[in-house]
């Protein structure tokens, strides 16, 4: 049975161009339910905007967050953060009690990734490097509170191409297969990053697909109540599970 002492800490890893502030709703709700929780900034984002984004640096940022929470966490990542959460879990399975990989059920290679890199380079050539577009789309596509949260940490306008290039070197299918713990693939029903969802599920040793109704790619922001309800169910299950041996 879950006890307050057994409640698994939760580490939240944001998406591209965003920052830790995108998780404010989830942080508040999980904390109110008694879970230790921390949202981190990846290199090149938020309070680490002046840092270079690389695969080792991103994994080190996650590792620092895990250490700050006691050394073993439920690891939750969305989009860019999801890919790095998967990679981290494969490398450090003893430090990950469970994994929620949201909005990242597509292999980050080929036309999907190259199309995003081309778009990022075009946007970066705009006079404001795409700030007006970034803020306008957030206010147009997200609920008002979610737009405020995602914009509060600033826009990582200079990290798009480098982070996408770095992500193309990851092997999420192999990483999912390498991680022995429970995995939840959480995707918005309308998310274009569900492209390889079946392959991602098949790669998991102990995987579950959870679809967020009515949500697009940024499911935690578009449907925060539904997404957070899923996290509460997952944290309860992971906290109640016997420790891995």
Buried (B, 14 or more C-beta within 10 A) or exposed (E): EBEEEEBBBBBBBBBBBBBBBBBBBBBEBBEEBEBBBBBBBBBBBBEBBEBEBBBEBBBEBBBEBBEBBEEBBBBBBBBBBBBBBBBBBBBBBEBBBBBBBBBBBBBBBEEBBEEBBEBBEEBEEEEEBBBEBBBEEBBEBBBEEBBBBBBBBBBBBBBBBBBBBBBBEBBBBEBBBBBBBBBBBBBBEBBEBBEBBEBBBEBBEEBBBBBBEEBBBBBBBBBBEBBBEBBBEBBBBBBEBEEEE
